[in-house]
Amino acid sequence: ELEAILFDSGNAGGGSSSDIAGSSTGSSNGSSSSSSSSSVPTLQSYVRYCSNGRAALSPDTSRVLDSVVIPCAGPVSAATSQPVWLTSRCQTGDMLGWGDAAVEAAKQQLGPDGLASYHHVVLVLPRDWRLPPSSDGAAVANGSGGGGCAGFTASGEVGVPRRNADGSPAYAFSWLSGERYPMFSNYFHEMSHNLGLLHAGTANGCQHSSDASFVMIDAAAATGGIRYFLSYRDGTTSGVYDSTVGSSLHVHGHLTGTARRRYTDTGAWMDSVHVAALAAGDVWRDEQTREGCCSK
């Protein structure tokens, strides 16, 4: 099921040399289910579209491992006499602990050097993993989970913090809540963090990315750090991904200094924001500087 989401039809499979290692991860108190299905479009085609053909996700350089089971808790700390991480808690240390445990479990399938050529390790968590068990063992669908996990959706490390023995970059973690496994933009967003990219102001990752135009309007001095730039994507190539883009010209604000914002839900920094989409004949001006542009 997961491979049908990730890869174009006829390309599902795994390779021995890889760029991304995905795992459908469970703990000893939960597991993820799978069944055969097909899905078009796929994450492979989404990456190709969002990068304008400059990046590739391929089953030949990827590996999906099913039923990767980790303990419910990490080792006990000598200092606190408490587990250093828990699957029922979603703090940064817990998530890193899941990742390390999943890597060790993956090595049982791949061998000790099986992850040597992977640069992304994506943990797809079990469906309903955040919900507490009821008395009969069924999930209680009340939207509340233990340890602050109820609001967790996805996360990714910024950059690649781990190094191989020779000093070269090893891999970075991304985490995806199980019910979001078919959402292409979540994978793309979190793996882009692994590449060092920070937050932009659009929910769908590549929705307002630059194609053939890039015009900077330098209004930073008057607006406390905001620079504006324009972009557009040919509406005929947007396909099923960018239903709101069409042939509009898009205005973005690049946020620096005191203009940088925080997301209200996660507290993460946002480094750009989508300001406006201009149809033919529309005019936009920054109200502080009166700098402006118009769509032809």
SULDANOR-V834652 format. One record per helix or strand. SS is the DSSP state (helix for helix, strand for strand). FROM is the first residue (numbers start at 0). LEN is the number of residues. If there is no record, write none. Layout:
BEGIN
SS_FROM_LEN / SS_FROM_LEN
END
This chain:
BEGIN
helix_1_5 / strand_19_8 / helix_42_8 / helix_58_3 / strand_61_9 / strand_72_1 / strand_75_1 / strand_82_1 / strand_85_1 / helix_91_19 / strand_119_6 / strand_132_1 / strand_138_1 / helix_145_3 / strand_153_3 / strand_162_1 / strand_168_1 / strand_171_5 / helix_177_3 / helix_183_11 / strand_198_1 / strand_214_3 / helix_219_4 / strand_225_7 / helix_234_3 / strand_248_7 / helix_256_3 / strand_260_2 / strand_268_2 / strand_271_7 / strand_282_3 / strand_291_3
END
